[in-house]
Amino acid sequence: MIASNLCAGLAQKGHEVKALGLHYAGNEHNFPFSILPCPDIRAVTAMFHNFCVALWKPDVVIVALDIPQQRFFLRTFQQYGVPYIGITPLESGPLCMTWAMICMQMKACFFISQHGADEAKKKGVPAEHLQIGIDIASWRLPEAEERKAIRDVLGVEDDTFVILTVADNQERKNPARALEIVAAFGEKYPKFKYIMVTREHCPVGMEIRDFAADLGINDRLDIYERGISFKQLWSLYAAADAFLLASKAEGLGVPFLEAMAVGVPVVGTRTGALVEHVEQGGGWLIEPDYDFTDMFGNGKRYFANVQSGMECLEKVYEGGVDIEAAVKKARAYVESRTWEIPILQLDETIRRIVDDEKAQKELQHAAAV
């Protein structure tokens, strides 16, 4: 989603864009740029080689992936002499020095949160925050009658408090802690429903229904598989009274922004990009029990406190002026994150790099003459 919107915007700015779609299945699209299917990393490197040597040498290459994948492509592409621009998340700080050295080799380095850019600068990386937007026209506020109709279809009574989580079933998203927070809330406020949009049968995930049964909330849990239609997903947001994300770390948190856009009060762990979303937009942060350094992310993970999470949900449940103000502020925040901002930022960076490369070649030519 991020890459396709940026590519479309750059094409509209006059750039000739060819996207190497890693794991892209060749689905039909109407984007104003070409997408070349690449089933694996080998196909990406082979395709890039063909472009640079035989077909069409690009002015720049932009790679939008996590830093470990950036390391591979940076090493692979450096031999072609094409300026390299990296776009990457940092789930949580600190940025380790090995990863910082990778970023320093890029012609330009963008992090998709201010938190990531700030952590990079602490290690001497001249990184920028590429402010990712969302489609606020699609992620719209529901009308009151529309919301009621959706809840009726879902079998939700007027006095039932609906909590929604949209997150993958994996370690970093911490679905077990989210379930524990909901269970603690349910002990005090039993009239609730918990909706999860996730990969229920993820091979590296947990058995969600088993754990929910142990907590005594299986009868109030609905699970929707990732990949449902946009209309259905928006309807779940529209029906929700609160959005809960108990992640241990977050590089951006797109579902968090989607909830804010649809007018759902957000509750998330005090970690990564969620902090800036809540502080600038509005919502409630769950204090962590503790933090630890994780071997996969090479950074800290924050373990959400059950009691703090329950109290955040309780504040939303109680309603009042604070909720209305938070929802209004959150909507204004996501409205300010237009796609034009990162597209313009990327466009200016590309043109500057191309101009610098041209000037350097002219100097080298003049010196040779």
Buried (B, 14 or more C-beta within 10 A) or exposed (E): EBBBBBBBBBBEBEBEBBBBBBEBEEEEEEEEBBBBBBEEBEBBBEBBBEBBEEEEEBBBBBBBBBBEBBBBBBEBBEEBEBBBBBBBBBBBBBBBEEBBEBBBBBBBBBBBBBBBBBBBBEBEBEBBBBBBBBBBEEBBBBEEEBBBBBBEEBEBEEEBBBBBBBBBBBBBBBBBBBBBBBBBBBEEEEEBBBBBBBBBEBEEBBEBEEBBEEBEBBEBBBBBEBEEEEEEBBBBBBBBBBBBBBBBBBBBBBBBBBBBBBBBBBBBBBBBBBBBBBEBBBBBBBBBEEBEEBEEBBBBBBBBBBEBBBBBBBBBBEEEEBBEEBBEBBBEBBEEBBBEBBBEBBBEBBBEBBEEBEEEEEEEEEEEE
